[in-house]
Amino acid sequence: MTAPGVDEGVRPKRVVVERRLHPVTPFRRAWAPVAVVVGWAAHDPNQAQEQLTRLTTTTLLIVLAVVVSAASLYGFLSWWFTHFAVTDSELRIRTGLLFRRTAHIRLERLQAVDMTRPLLARIAGVAKLRLDVVGADKKDELAFLGESEARALRAELLARAAGFAPETAHEVGEAPARELLRVPPRELAVALILTGATWGALAAALVVPPFLWLATHSVWTVLATGVPLLGAAGASSAGRFVGEYDWTVGESPDGLRIDHGLLDRTHETVPPGRVQTVRIVEPLLWRRRGWVRVELDVAGSANSVLVPVAPRAMAEAVIARVLPGTEVPATAALSRPPRRAGRCLPLWWRGYGIAVTDTVFVARHGLLRRSVALVPHAKVQSVRLTQGPWKRLWRLADVHVDTGAGKTVTARLRDAQEAAELLRGQAERSRTGRRDARSDQWMA
């Protein structure tokens, strides 16, 4: 029986409830005023030291109390004036203490909702959600939410983005995941040791500072150069180990799930249909062990690593889940440039090669550090042919394939006639590929 005045065909409007972030958030935001003071001191350390020497102990304590109080007040007010709500069609985030900002995120344009838990956040039992939206250069985020609330909100947003009705999105929950690959810590550590970038950065950090000392006899010059070099060496080895520790790839209806991190745990999603390019990287010292690294270009996302290190067969099995129906061509199946390409690039021309399958455009480059890029035909935005004077003399040309992620994959040093045919053929394959592409919608 229908209530008087209510049309049976009209669904009652859902009540929108605005929510606040977790109460621990003010502690995170209170650092902003302190950072301003630290930045001023770092900008002119001599003047900052002179000002500090003029202050008495009492005055210094008063200044410290004022800064801490201002930081605490700023953190509290910024938290108090931040709200978010999930409506029938969008996620709305209102922020700003002095200048108000309201973000309207359309749910159907959500591509991924990543959850990160830094070390201190894990101790406090909170998490941060980062929202990946089509066409947005910067990710909006909700930091911080209670861990259980963050998981529930993430599941609801994914369900709503997949097309579930608001009434049932709460009941869907997080889609189950099936583990595809897990990188053992020992294997990751050995792989980083066998990476040339690690040894190169370490060698630079050990060799450059002594030469600078002999040339300048300036401690500040040595420190200004040596500390960044040591930081780069640490980031290329220990930093990567901490960030890629316990790397796990799982498959779920909403995409591939990636979990990783020793101190800061990150839970990312590679959305289906948004992968523009897959690259298989094979460093020189990894070849005897048969290891590769798999990297991604995802439109509108910062996700760049799919597998940090794995046996080639396992990596290709994961790639097959990212690009269904795709087989990675064997090295022997790649077509090399003609021998006259050595006139343009001696020796290194042997590292180039291409292949075209029914689903992907494949280009390889590199002799010491091989890299094979696979671009689905449906993701090609444009195709270009370039030919400089020297290459024109030797009847060579390059074919550039541009993707939706703003990146380019290039087939270098091809025969000019072959390049022209490749240009025409790839344009047609891209057109038919987009027409026959599978739906990008999650859980479809």
N, C-alpha and C positions, 0 to 999 in steps of 0.2 A: 504494500500500500504506500502510495506517495504522499508526502506531507503537502499540505496546501501551499500553493505558490512556488513549488519547486518543480522544475522541468526535469523529466526523467532522463533526457539526453544531455543534461548539463552536469558535469562532474563538479562537486563542491570544491571551492578554492582552498588550497592547503595553507595553513597558517605558517607564516615565515617567522622563525625564532632566531634572533641574533645571539651569537655566543661570543665569549671572550676566550683568549688564549690561557694557557696554564699560568697559575700565580707565580711560577718560578721565572717567567719571562722578564719581569722588571730587572732582575739581576743581570740578565744578558744585555739589556738595553742601557743599563746605567753606565756602561763603559764609554759611551759617546763623549760626555763632557771631559772625562779623564783623558781620552784619546786626543782631544783638542789641546789640553795643557801639555801633554807629552809631545805632540807635534810641534807646538811652539818652541819648546825647549830644544828639540832636535834640530829645528830650523836654524837657530842661532844659539849654540851651546855656550859660547863665551858670555853673551849677554845674560843668559839664564843663570850661569854660575855667579856673575856679578850681582844679580838681583838676590840670589839666595844668600850670599855672604852678608848682604846688608840687613837681612831679616833677623830679628831676635828669635829665640826659641818660642816665646809666647806667641809672637806674630805668626811664626811658621805653623804652629799648632792651630791657630785660628784660621789661617788660610786653608790648611788641610781639612779642617772641619767644614768650612764653607764649600770646598770642592766636593767632599763626600756627600754632604747634604744636597747640593745641587744635582749631583749624579743620581742620588737615590730618588729625588723628586722627579727628575726627568724620566727615569726608568718607570716609575709608577704611573705618571701621567700618560706616557706613550702607550703603556699597556692598557690603561683605563679607556683611552680613546681609540682602541683597536677592536673592531668587531668583525665577525664573518657570519654568513648565513647561506644556506643552500635553498634556492627557490625552485620552482618547477622547471626553469630553463637555464639557470646560471648559478655560479658560485660568486657571491658578492663579498668583497673585502674592503672595509673602510679603515683607513689609517691616517695618521697625521695629527700632530699636536698644534702647530701653528698653521701649517698649510695642509688642508684636508685633501685626501686622495681616495677615490673609490674605484676599485677595479671590478669590472663586470666580465667574468670569465664564462663564456658560453660552454655548457657541458658537452655539446656535440663536437666541440673543437678541441677538447682535451685529448692529448695523445699519450701522456704518461703522468703518473703521480708517483714520484720517488720519495722514499722515506729514509732519512738519515738520522743516525744516533751518535753524535760525538761522545767522547769519553765521559765528560762531565754530565752530559744529558743522560747517558745510560745510568750513571750513578743516581741521578735525580729521578729516573723513571719517566723521562719525557722523550719526545721525538719531534723531528721537523719534517714537514711535507713540502716538496717542491713540485710545482705544477708546470707541465710542459704543454704549451698551447700552440696550435698551428698558427704560423705567421707572426709569433711574438719573439723578439730577439732576446728579451730578458724574462727569466722565470719568476713568477710570483711565488711566494712561500708563506707558510703558516708555521711560525716558530715562537713558542713551542706548544705542543699539545701533550696531554697524558698519553703514554704509549698505547694503552688500550683504545682510547678515543681516536688517536691517529690512525690505528689500524682499521677501526670501524668506519671512520670518515673516508679513508682511502678506498675501502671496499665499496662504499656507497657511491663515491664519485665514479669509480670504474664501471659499476653497474649502470649508473645513469648515462655515462658516456656510451655504453654499449646498447642503449635504447630501452632499458627496463623502465617501467612506470615508477613514479615517485613512491607509490604505495607499496611496491614490492621490492624496491631497491634496498631497503633496510634488511630484508629477509634473505637476499641473495648471498651476502657474505663474501669473503675473499675466495676467489677461484682456486681450486687445488692445483698444486704444481708437481710435476714429475721431474726428478733430477736427471739431467743429461750428462753433466760433467762436473767434477770437483778437482781442483788443482792442489796436489799435496804441497805443504810448505817446503819440504826438502827439495822438491823438483823446482819450485819457484826460486829458491835461494841459489841453486846451481845454475839456473838459467840466467839470473842476474849477474852472477860471477862471470859467465861466458859471454856477456854482452860487451861489445867494444866500447859503447858510450860510457860504461862504468869505469873502465880502465883509462879511457881518454880524459875524462873529467878528473880522475884521481891523479893522473900524471901531470896535468896542467896545474892542479892545486899544489903539487910538490915541487915542480920545476920553476914555475913563473915567479913566485915570491923571492927566492934567493937571487935570481937575476935582477929583479927590481931593487933589491937591497944593495947589490954591487953597483948598480947604475945610479941610484938616487941617494942611498944612505938615509932614507926617510921611513920612519916606522909607520907613519900614517899612510903613506902610499902603499907599503907592503900590506898593511891591515885592510885598506880599502879594496885591494885587489885579491888578497888571499882568502879573506872571509867569504866573499861571494863564490869563489872557486870551490872552497871546501863545502859550502852549502849546495852548490850544483852537484858535486861528487856525492854528497849524502843523499840528495833528492833522487839521483839516478840509480841508487842502490838501496840504502836503508829505507828511504822514503817510499820507493816503489814497493819494497817488500811489505812494509806496514800497510800501505794502501791496498795492495792486491792479495793480502793474506787471506787464506781460506776462501778463495774465489770459487763460487758455485754458480752454475748455470742450470736453470730449470725451465720447463715448458708448461705453460698454462693457457687457458682460453684467451686471456687478455694480453698475451705476448710472451716473450722470453724474460724470465726473472733472473736478475743478477744480484747476488749478495756477496759482499767482500768487506775487508777491513779488520785490522787487529785492534786498534784503539777506537777509531770511529767506524761504526758499522753502517754500511750503505745498502739500501734495498732499492734497486733500479728496475725499470721495465723497458725493454726494447719493444716499442709498439709495432704491431704488424702493418705491413704496407708502407712504413715510413723510412725503411732502410734504402738509401740511395746507392751506396757503394760498399762492397766488402773487400778488404785487403788482407791477403795472406803474406805475412812478413817472415822471412827466413834468414836470420843472421848467419854469418859464415861459421861460427863456432857451434851452432846448434845442429848443423847438417848431419854430423855423425850420429847424433842421437835421434834424428828424425823429428825434431821439434819445430813448431811454427807458432807465430803469434797472429791473432785475428783481430783486425781493427774495423771499425764501422764509420760511415758517414750517415747520420740520421738527420732528416730535415727537421729544423727547429729544436734540436736537442744537443746537449753537450756530451752525450754518451759517445765515447770513441773507442772503447776496448770491449770486445766480446769475449775473447779468451787470451789471457796473458801469456800462457805457454801450455802446449799440449802436443801429444803425438799427432802427426798429420792426419791419420785416419780418423781419430776422434774429433779433430777440429773440422774436418770436412763433413762429418756427420752432423755437427752443430750448424754448419753453414747451410746444410740441406733443410734444416728447420726454419732458418731465417729466409732463405730463398727457395721455396718449394719447387721441386722439379729440376733443380740445378745440379749439375755435376761439374766439379772442378776439372778442367782439362789437364791431362798429364803434360809434363815439360816437353816431351817429344812431339806433342800435338800442336805446340805453339810455332807459328811461322816467323822465322827470323827475317830481318831486313836483308836486302841484297848485299853482296860482298862490297860493292862500291860505296856502301855507307861508311866503310872504314876511312874513306877520304875526308869525311866530315867529322867523325869521332873515332879515332884509332882505338882499337882494342875494346873499348867500352860498348861499341855497337853490338857486340855479341850478347850483351845482357838484355837487349830488347826483343820483344816478340808479341804477337797478337793471336787471338783466336776468336771466332764468332760462332756461338751455338744458337739453338732455338730460343734460349731464354736470356742469355747474357752476352755482353761485349767484354772481352778479356784482354788486358794489356799488362805486359811484364816489363820491368826495368831493374837494372842493378846486377852487378857481378858478385861483389862481396856480400852485400846485403840485398838479397832478392826480394822483390815485392810484386805480387800479382794482384791486380785490381779487377773485380768483377762488377759490372754495372748492368742491372736488369734493363732490358730494352724499354720497358714501360716507364722507367725513371729518367730517361734521357730527355733533357729540355732543349738542347740544340747541338748541332754538329758543325764543326768548322774545319777548313783545310787551310794550312799556312805553308808558305814556301819562300824562303829567303833567296837572295841571289846565288849564294854558294850551293845551296841545295838544288836550286833550279838548274845550275850548271851540271850537276850529277843526276838529274832527273829523279830527285827525291822530294818528299813532302811529309808533313806531320798532319795527323787527323786528331782534332780535339773533341772530346765528348763531354759536354757540360751537364751536370746533374742538378736536381732541385735543392741540394744542400749547399750550393754555391761553390762546389769543387769541380775540378776538371781532371779527367783521365785522358792521357795522350798516347796515341800509337805513333811512335817516332821513327823517322828515317825509313818510311815505306816508299816503294816504287811509285812514281808520280801517277801512272795509270791505275795501279792498284789502289792508291789513295783516293782517286776520283771515284772509282767504283765502290770503295768502302763508304765514302761520303753519301752517295746516293742510296746504297743498300741500307745503311744504318738509319737514315731518315725514314725510309719505308718501314723498317722493323720497329722503330720507335712509335710510329703512328699506329700500326696494328697492335703493338704491345699494349699501348694505353687503352685501346678499344677493348681488348680481351683481358685486361688486368682484373684480378680478384678484388673483392670489396675490402676496403681498409677498416671496416667497422669491427670492433672487438666482439668476440664471442659470436661472430656471425655463423 
